[in-house]
Amino acid sequence: MNEDNLNIQIRQYLKKVGISSQRIIEQTIHKAIESGELNGSEVLDINMTLSVASLNISQQIDGKINLEN
């Protein structure tokens, strides 16, 4: 196994995940504010699950998004 290639492959995947998930979150927050579901000062709990079935990995990553800052 080539360690450099592994690192590059993981980074490319994480970049794709980061960009895609940021767009989804931003669009959904904007829609929720426009509809009145959110007022723009909330702190949102967020979690994402990383899973790799062939490696039997399922890891939840928790965080918060503070809309007021």
Buried (B, 14 or more C-beta within 10 A) or exposed (E): EEEEEEEEEEEEEEEEEEEEEEEEEEEEBEEBBEEEEBEEEBEEEEEEEEEEEEEEEEEEEEEEEEBEE
